[in-house]
Structures are given as structure tokens and as C-alpha cells.
Amino acid sequence: MAHAFVVGGFFDQGFLHALIMLALAFLWGFALYDLATRPLPRVKKVAWLLIIILIPVLGVIIYLVTRPEPAYPGSDERAGMTQQGEQDRRITEIQHTGI
């Protein structure tokens, strides 16, 4: 008689479910931390907070996929490019003046 493959041990006692819940809790925490540290207007932060809390799994996924751009000038990744451009301009200016 053939024996059927039976998953036992950890998986029968909810280990897989606990692992999934731990991953979801990590994503939820990361989304809340990212929202708290991202420079957005208060209204947008409250709206995203409600979406993340009221729609736990789907809200987190939507937030992480669409992560809103910072609303304040100079507070996003492009600010680094602007600073680099300013440094390049200063270097060029120094090279031309011979200082």
C-alpha cells in the first residue's frame, strides 16, 4: 500500500501561519515607520494612516507600491542630484578662476 506524503511537525502546529503573520507584521510596521518619517502634509499622512490601519494587508501593499513622493521641495532623492550639480558648478568655477 502506498503512503501519502504528509506534512508534519512544525507545519501542523501553525508554524507556517506564524511565519506568514510575522512577515505581514513586519511589512505593516515598515509601512507605518516609512509613513511617519516621510515628509508629507498632515492631511496625506492621516489619509494613508487610515488606509493602512483600516485595510491591513491590502492597505500596506497599496502604500508600499505607490509610496507617495515627499511634498516639500528639496526633501526627496532629486535634492542629492541638485547638490551634486552645485558642487560640479563650484569645481568648474574654481578651475576657471585658478584659485
N, CA, C and O atoms as a GROMACS GRO file, in nm:
protein
  396
    1MET      N    1   0.084  -0.117   0.000
    1MET     CA    2   0.000   0.000   0.000
    1MET      C    3   0.089   0.124   0.000
    1MET      O    4   0.186   0.132   0.075
    2ALA      N    5   0.055   0.221  -0.084
    2ALA     CA    6   0.136   0.342  -0.097
    2ALA      C    7   0.103   0.438   0.017
    2ALA      O    8  -0.012   0.453   0.058
    3HIS      N    9   0.209   0.502   0.065
    3HIS     CA   10   0.191   0.600   0.172
    3HIS      C   11   0.179   0.740   0.112
    3HIS      O   12   0.257   0.777   0.024
    4ALA      N   13   0.085   0.816   0.157
    4ALA     CA   14   0.067   0.953   0.111
    4ALA      C   15   0.167   1.043   0.182
    4ALA      O   16   0.202   1.020   0.298
    5PHE      N   17   0.211   1.145   0.112
    5PHE     CA   18   0.304   1.242   0.170
    5PHE      C   19   0.227   1.329   0.269
    5PHE      O   20   0.130   1.394   0.231
    6VAL      N   21   0.268   1.329   0.392
    6VAL     CA   22   0.201   1.405   0.495
    6VAL      C   23   0.300   1.506   0.552
    6VAL      O   24   0.410   1.470   0.593
    7VAL      N   25   0.258   1.630   0.555
    7VAL     CA   26   0.342   1.733   0.614
    7VAL      C   27   0.315   1.731   0.764
    7VAL      O   28   0.201   1.743   0.808
    8GLY      N   29   0.420   1.716   0.840
    8GLY     CA   30   0.401   1.709   0.985
    8GLY      C   31   0.496   1.802   1.057
    8GLY      O   32   0.558   1.888   0.996
    9GLY      N   33   0.505   1.782   1.185
    9GLY     CA   34   0.598   1.862   1.264
    9GLY      C   35   0.551   2.004   1.284
    9GLY      O   36   0.439   2.029   1.329
   10PHE      N   37   0.638   2.096   1.248
   10PHE     CA   38   0.610   2.238   1.268
   10PHE      C   39   0.484   2.284   1.197
   10PHE      O   40   0.405   2.359   1.254
   11PHE      N   41   0.464   2.241   1.074
   11PHE     CA   42   0.356   2.293   0.992
   11PHE      C   43   0.219   2.254   1.045
   11PHE      O   44   0.122   2.328   1.024
   12ASP      N   45   0.209   2.143   1.111
   12ASP     CA   46   0.081   2.104   1.169
   12ASP      C   47   0.045   2.192   1.288
   12ASP      O   48  -0.073   2.206   1.321
   13GLN      N   49   0.142   2.251   1.350
   13GLN     CA   50   0.116   2.331   1.470
   13GLN      C   51   0.113   2.480   1.442
   13GLN      O   52   0.122   2.560   1.535
   14GLY      N   53   0.101   2.518   1.318
   14GLY     CA   54   0.083   2.657   1.285
   14GLY      C   55   0.210   2.735   1.259
   14GLY      O   56   0.207   2.858   1.255
   15PHE      N   57   0.322   2.668   1.242
   15PHE     CA   58   0.448   2.737   1.218
   15PHE      C   59   0.441   2.822   1.091
   15PHE      O   60   0.486   2.937   1.090
   16LEU      N   61   0.386   2.766   0.985
   16LEU     CA   62   0.375   2.839   0.859
   16LEU      C   63   0.285   2.962   0.876
   16LEU      O   64   0.315   3.069   0.823
   17HIS      N   65   0.176   2.945   0.948
   17HIS     CA   66   0.085   3.058   0.972
   17HIS      C   67   0.155   3.166   1.055
   17HIS      O   68   0.140   3.285   1.028
   18ALA      N   69   0.231   3.124   1.154
   18ALA     CA   70   0.305   3.220   1.236
   18ALA      C   71   0.409   3.294   1.153
   18ALA      O   72   0.430   3.414   1.172
   19LEU      N   73   0.474   3.224   1.063
   19LEU     CA   74   0.574   3.286   0.976
   19LEU      C   75   0.510   3.389   0.884
   19LEU      O   76   0.565   3.498   0.863
   20ILE      N   77   0.396   3.356   0.828
   20ILE     CA   78   0.323   3.450   0.742
   20ILE      C   79   0.279   3.572   0.822
   20ILE      O   80   0.291   3.684   0.775
   21MET      N   81   0.227   3.550   0.942
   21MET     CA   82   0.183   3.662   1.026
   21MET      C   83   0.300   3.750   1.067
   21MET      O   84   0.286   3.872   1.075
   22LEU      N   85   0.415   3.691   1.092
   22LEU     CA   86   0.534   3.768   1.126
   22LEU      C   87   0.577   3.855   1.008
   22LEU      O   88   0.614   3.971   1.027
   23ALA      N   89   0.574   3.800   0.887
   23ALA     CA   90   0.610   3.877   0.768
   23ALA      C   91   0.512   3.993   0.746
   23ALA      O   92   0.553   4.104   0.713
   24LEU      N   93   0.384   3.968   0.765
   24LEU     CA   94   0.283   4.073   0.750
   24LEU      C   95   0.300   4.181   0.856
   24LEU      O   96   0.285   4.300   0.828
   25ALA      N   97   0.331   4.141   0.978
   25ALA     CA   98   0.353   4.239   1.085
   25ALA      C   99   0.476   4.325   1.054
   25ALA      O  100   0.476   4.445   1.080
   26PHE      N  101   0.580   4.263   1.000
   26PHE     CA  102   0.700   4.338   0.962
   26PHE      C  103   0.666   4.441   0.853
   26PHE      O  104   0.706   4.557   0.863
   27LEU      N  105   0.593   4.399   0.751
   27LEU     CA  106   0.554   4.492   0.643
   27LEU      C  107   0.467   4.605   0.696
   27LEU      O  108   0.483   4.720   0.656
   28TRP      N  109   0.376   4.572   0.786
   28TRP     CA  110   0.287   4.672   0.844
   28TRP      C  111   0.369   4.773   0.925
   28TRP      O  112   0.348   4.894   0.914
   29GLY      N  113   0.462   4.723   1.005
   29GLY     CA  114   0.548   4.811   1.083
   29GLY      C  115   0.636   4.898   0.996
   29GLY      O  116   0.655   5.017   1.024
   30PHE      N  117   0.691   4.840   0.889
   30PHE     CA  118   0.775   4.916   0.798
   30PHE      C  119   0.695   5.026   0.729
   30PHE      O  120   0.743   5.139   0.715
   31ALA      N  121   0.573   4.995   0.688
   31ALA     CA  122   0.489   5.095   0.622
   31ALA      C  123   0.457   5.210   0.718
   31ALA      O  124   0.459   5.326   0.678
   32LEU      N  125   0.426   5.178   0.843
   32LEU     CA  126   0.396   5.282   0.940
   32LEU      C  127   0.520   5.367   0.970
   32LEU      O  128   0.510   5.489   0.982
   33TYR      N  129   0.636   5.303   0.982
   33TYR     CA  130   0.760   5.377   1.006
   33TYR      C  131   0.792   5.468   0.886
   33TYR      O  132   0.827   5.585   0.904
   34ASP      N  133   0.778   5.413   0.765
   34ASP     CA  134   0.806   5.491   0.645
   34ASP      C  135   0.712   5.611   0.635
   34ASP      O  136   0.754   5.721   0.600
   35LEU      N  137   0.586   5.588   0.666
   35LEU     CA  138   0.488   5.697   0.663
   35LEU      C  139   0.521   5.804   0.767
   35LEU      O  140   0.508   5.923   0.740
   36ALA      N  141   0.564   5.763   0.885
   36ALA     CA  142   0.595   5.858   0.992
   36ALA      C  143   0.718   5.942   0.959
   36ALA      O  144   0.725   6.059   0.998
   37THR      N  145   0.814   5.885   0.888
   37THR     CA  146   0.938   5.957   0.860
   37THR      C  147   0.938   6.029   0.727
   37THR      O  148   1.027   6.110   0.700
   38ARG      N  149   0.839   6.002   0.642
   38ARG     CA  150   0.832   6.067   0.511
   38ARG      C  151   0.772   6.206   0.525
   38ARG      O  152   0.666   6.222   0.586
   39PRO      N  153   0.838   6.309   0.470
   39PRO     CA  154   0.786   6.446   0.484
   39PRO      C  155   0.666   6.470   0.393
   39PRO      O  156   0.680   6.508   0.276
   40LEU      N  157   0.549   6.448   0.448
   40LEU     CA  158   0.423   6.469   0.376
   40LEU      C  159   0.336   6.564   0.457
   40LEU      O  160   0.353   6.576   0.578
   41PRO      N  161   0.243   6.632   0.391
   41PRO     CA  162   0.148   6.715   0.466
   41PRO      C  163   0.065   6.628   0.561
   41PRO      O  164   0.042   6.510   0.536
   42ARG      N  165   0.021   6.688   0.669
   42ARG     CA  166  -0.053   6.615   0.772
   42ARG      C  167  -0.177   6.545   0.716
   42ARG      O  168  -0.208   6.432   0.756
   43VAL      N  169  -0.247   6.609   0.625
   43VAL     CA  170  -0.369   6.550   0.569
   43VAL      C  171  -0.338   6.420   0.495
   43VAL      O  172  -0.409   6.321   0.511
   44LYS      N  173  -0.231   6.421   0.415
   44LYS     CA  174  -0.193   6.300   0.342
   44LYS      C  175  -0.148   6.190   0.437
   44LYS      O  176  -0.179   6.072   0.416
   45LYS      N  177  -0.074   6.227   0.542
   45LYS     CA  178  -0.030   6.127   0.639
   45LYS      C  179  -0.149   6.062   0.709
   45LYS      O  180  -0.152   5.940   0.727
   46VAL      N  181  -0.246   6.142   0.747
   46VAL     CA  182  -0.365   6.087   0.814
   46VAL      C  183  -0.443   5.997   0.719
   46VAL      O  184  -0.490   5.891   0.759
   47ALA      N  185  -0.456   6.038   0.594
   47ALA     CA  186  -0.528   5.956   0.495
   47ALA      C  187  -0.458   5.822   0.476
   47ALA      O  188  -0.523   5.717   0.476
   48TRP      N  189  -0.326   5.825   0.458
   48TRP     CA  190  -0.252   5.700   0.440
   48TRP      C  191  -0.258   5.614   0.566
   48TRP      O  192  -0.268   5.492   0.558
   49LEU      N  193  -0.251   5.677   0.682
   49LEU     CA  194  -0.259   5.603   0.808
   49LEU      C  195  -0.392   5.529   0.819
   49LEU      O  196  -0.396   5.413   0.859
   50LEU      N  197  -0.501   5.598   0.783
   50LEU     CA  198  -0.633   5.533   0.787
   50LEU      C  199  -0.641   5.417   0.688
   50LEU      O  200  -0.697   5.312   0.720
   51ILE      N  201  -0.584   5.435   0.569
   51ILE     CA  202  -0.585   5.327   0.470
   51ILE      C  203  -0.506   5.207   0.521
   51ILE      O  204  -0.551   5.093   0.509
   52ILE      N  205  -0.388   5.232   0.579
   52ILE     CA  206  -0.304   5.123   0.628
   52ILE      C  207  -0.370   5.050   0.744
   52ILE      O  208  -0.364   4.927   0.753
   53ILE      N  209  -0.434   5.125   0.833
   53ILE     CA  210  -0.494   5.062   0.952
   53ILE      C  211  -0.628   4.995   0.920
   53ILE      O  212  -0.654   4.884   0.967
   54LEU      N  213  -0.712   5.061   0.841
   54LEU     CA  214  -0.845   5.006   0.815
   54LEU      C  215  -0.846   4.892   0.714
   54LEU      O  216  -0.936   4.807   0.717
   55ILE      N  217  -0.748   4.888   0.626
   55ILE     CA  218  -0.737   4.779   0.528
   55ILE      C  219  -0.598   4.718   0.548
   55ILE      O  220  -0.509   4.741   0.466
   56PRO      N  221  -0.577   4.640   0.654
   56PRO     CA  222  -0.442   4.600   0.696
   56PRO      C  223  -0.352   4.541   0.588
   56PRO      O  224  -0.245   4.597   0.564
   57VAL      N  225  -0.389   4.436   0.523
   57VAL     CA  226  -0.298   4.374   0.426
   57VAL      C  227  -0.297   4.451   0.294
   57VAL      O  228  -0.191   4.488   0.244
   58LEU      N  229  -0.414   4.475   0.238
   58LEU     CA  230  -0.423   4.544   0.110
   58LEU      C  231  -0.375   4.689   0.121
   58LEU      O  232  -0.310   4.739   0.030
   59GLY      N  233  -0.406   4.756   0.231
   59GLY     CA  234  -0.362   4.894   0.252
   59GLY      C  235  -0.212   4.906   0.256
   59GLY      O  236  -0.155   5.001   0.200
   60VAL      N  237  -0.146   4.812   0.322
   60VAL     CA  238   0.001   4.812   0.329
   60VAL      C  239   0.060   4.790   0.191
   60VAL      O  240   0.154   4.858   0.152
   61ILE      N  241   0.006   4.696   0.118
   61ILE     CA  242   0.057   4.666  -0.016
   61ILE      C  243   0.039   4.788  -0.107
   61ILE      O  244   0.131   4.825  -0.180
   62ILE      N  245  -0.078   4.850  -0.102
   62ILE     CA  246  -0.103   4.970  -0.184
   62ILE      C  247  -0.006   5.081  -0.147
   62ILE      O  248   0.050   5.146  -0.235
   63TYR      N  249   0.016   5.102  -0.018
   63TYR     CA  250   0.107   5.208   0.025
   63TYR      C  251   0.249   5.180  -0.024
   63TYR      O  252   0.315   5.269  -0.078
   64LEU      N  253   0.297   5.058  -0.005
   64LEU     CA  254   0.435   5.028  -0.042
   64LEU      C  255   0.456   5.033  -0.193
   64LEU      O  256   0.566   5.067  -0.238
   65VAL      N  257   0.355   4.999  -0.270
   65VAL     CA  258   0.369   5.003  -0.416
   65VAL      C  259   0.364   5.146  -0.467
   65VAL      O  260   0.436   5.182  -0.560
   66THR      N  261   0.279   5.228  -0.407
   66THR     CA  262   0.260   5.364  -0.457
   66THR      C  263   0.329   5.469  -0.372
   66THR      O  264   0.303   5.588  -0.390
   67ARG      N  265   0.416   5.430  -0.280
   67ARG     CA  266   0.480   5.523  -0.186
   67ARG      C  267   0.483   5.666  -0.237
   67ARG      O  268   0.551   5.695  -0.335
   68PRO      N  269   0.409   5.754  -0.171
   68PRO     CA  270   0.398   5.891  -0.219
   68PRO      C  271   0.531   5.966  -0.213
   68PRO      O  272   0.612   5.946  -0.123
   69GLU      N  273   0.550   6.053  -0.311
   69GLU     CA  274   0.669   6.138  -0.313
   69GLU      C  275   0.658   6.243  -0.203
   69GLU      O  276   0.547   6.286  -0.171
   70PRO      N  277   0.769   6.284  -0.145
   70PRO     CA  278   0.764   6.391  -0.045
   70PRO      C  279   0.709   6.519  -0.107
   70PRO      O  280   0.737   6.550  -0.222
   71ALA      N  281   0.631   6.592  -0.030
   71ALA     CA  282   0.564   6.710  -0.083
   71ALA      C  283   0.647   6.837  -0.071
   71ALA      O  284   0.615   6.938  -0.133
   72TYR      N  285   0.753   6.833   0.007
   72TYR     CA  286   0.831   6.954   0.030
   72TYR      C  287   0.951   6.958  -0.062
   72TYR      O  288   1.018   6.856  -0.081
   73PRO      N  289   0.980   7.074  -0.122
   73PRO     CA  290   1.094   7.083  -0.214
   73PRO      C  291   1.226   7.056  -0.142
   73PRO      O  292   1.247   7.098  -0.028
   74GLY      N  293   1.313   6.985  -0.213
   74GLY     CA  294   1.445   6.957  -0.158
   74GLY      C  295   1.448   6.841  -0.061
   74GLY      O  296   1.553   6.815  -0.001
   75SER      N  297   1.336   6.771  -0.042
   75SER     CA  298   1.333   6.665   0.057
   75SER      C  299   1.334   6.526  -0.005
   75SER      O  300   1.322   6.426   0.067
   76ASP      N  301   1.347   6.517  -0.135
   76ASP     CA  302   1.347   6.386  -0.198
   76ASP      C  303   1.484   6.353  -0.255
   76ASP      O  304   1.581   6.426  -0.233
   77GLU      N  305   1.491   6.245  -0.329
   77GLU     CA  306   1.617   6.198  -0.384
   77GLU      C  307   1.676   6.294  -0.485
   77GLU      O  308   1.798   6.300  -0.502
   78ARG      N  309   1.591   6.372  -0.552
   78ARG     CA  310   1.641   6.467  -0.652
   78ARG      C  311   1.724   6.577  -0.587
   78ARG      O  312   1.803   6.643  -0.655
   79ALA      N  313   1.706   6.598  -0.458
   79ALA     CA  314   1.784   6.701  -0.389
   79ALA      C  315   1.932   6.666  -0.393
   79ALA      O  316   2.016   6.754  -0.404
   80GLY      N  317   1.962   6.537  -0.385
   80GLY     CA  318   2.102   6.495  -0.394
   80GLY      C  319   2.161   6.528  -0.530
   80GLY      O  320   2.278   6.568  -0.538
   81MET      N  321   2.082   6.513  -0.637
   81MET     CA  322   2.130   6.548  -0.770
   81MET      C  323   2.152   6.698  -0.781
   81MET      O  324   2.247   6.742  -0.846
   82THR      N  325   2.065   6.777  -0.720
   82THR     CA  326   2.079   6.922  -0.722
   82THR      C  327   2.207   6.963  -0.649
   82THR      O  328   2.281   7.049  -0.697
   83GLN      N  329   2.233   6.902  -0.535
   83GLN     CA  330   2.355   6.932  -0.460
   83GLN      C  331   2.478   6.892  -0.540
   83GLN      O  332   2.578   6.964  -0.540
   84GLN      N  333   2.472   6.778  -0.607
   84GLN     CA  334   2.585   6.734  -0.689
   84GLN      C  335   2.609   6.833  -0.803
   84GLN      O  336   2.724   6.863  -0.835
   85GLY      N  337   2.504   6.882  -0.863
   85GLY     CA  338   2.517   6.980  -0.970
   85GLY      C  339   2.580   7.109  -0.919
   85GLY      O  340   2.661   7.171  -0.988
   86GLU      N  341   2.542   7.150  -0.799
   86GLU     CA  342   2.600   7.270  -0.738
   86GLU      C  343   2.749   7.249  -0.710
   86GLU      O  344   2.829   7.340  -0.731
   87GLN      N  345   2.786   7.132  -0.664
   87GLN     CA  346   2.927   7.103  -0.638
   87GLN      C  347   3.006   7.104  -0.769
   87GLN      O  348   3.117   7.157  -0.774
   88ASP      N  349   2.950   7.046  -0.873
   88ASP     CA  350   3.018   7.047  -1.004
   88ASP      C  351   3.036   7.188  -1.055
   88ASP      O  352   3.141   7.221  -1.111
   89ARG      N  353   2.935   7.275  -1.036
   89ARG     CA  354   2.945   7.414  -1.079
   89ARG      C  355   3.056   7.486  -1.004
   89ARG      O  356   3.132   7.562  -1.063
   90ARG      N  357   3.066   7.462  -0.875
   90ARG     CA  358   3.170   7.528  -0.794
   90ARG      C  359   3.309   7.481  -0.836
   90ARG      O  360   3.402   7.561  -0.843
   91ILE      N  361   3.324   7.352  -0.862
   91ILE     CA  362   3.454   7.298  -0.906
   91ILE      C  363   3.494   7.361  -1.038
   91ILE      O  364   3.610   7.401  -1.055
   92THR      N  365   3.401   7.372  -1.132
   92THR     CA  366   3.428   7.433  -1.261
   92THR      C  367   3.468   7.580  -1.244
   92THR      O  368   3.559   7.628  -1.310
   93GLU      N  369   3.398   7.649  -1.156
   93GLU     CA  370   3.427   7.790  -1.130
   93GLU      C  371   3.568   7.806  -1.070
   93GLU      O  372   3.641   7.897  -1.108
   94ILE      N  373   3.606   7.721  -0.979
   94ILE     CA  374   3.739   7.727  -0.919
   94ILE      C  375   3.846   7.697  -1.023
   94ILE      O  376   3.951   7.761  -1.024
   95GLN      N  377   3.821   7.600  -1.109
   95GLN     CA  378   3.919   7.565  -1.213
   95GLN      C  379   3.940   7.682  -1.309
   95GLN      O  380   4.053   7.706  -1.351
   96HIS      N  381   3.836   7.753  -1.343
   96HIS     CA  382   3.848   7.866  -1.436
   96HIS      C  383   3.914   7.988  -1.374
   96HIS      O  384   3.984   8.062  -1.443
   97THR      N  385   3.891   8.009  -1.245
   97THR     CA  386   3.950   8.128  -1.181
   97THR      C  387   4.091   8.101  -1.131
   97THR      O  388   4.165   8.196  -1.103
   98GLY      N  389   4.129   7.975  -1.119
   98GLY     CA  390   4.265   7.940  -1.078
   98GLY      C  391   4.289   7.958  -0.929
   98GLY      O  392   4.404   7.971  -0.888
   99ILE      N  393   4.186   7.958  -0.847
   99ILE     CA  394   4.203   7.973  -0.704
   99ILE      C  395   4.242   7.841  -0.643
   99ILE      O  396   4.261   7.833  -0.522
   0.00000   0.00000   0.00000
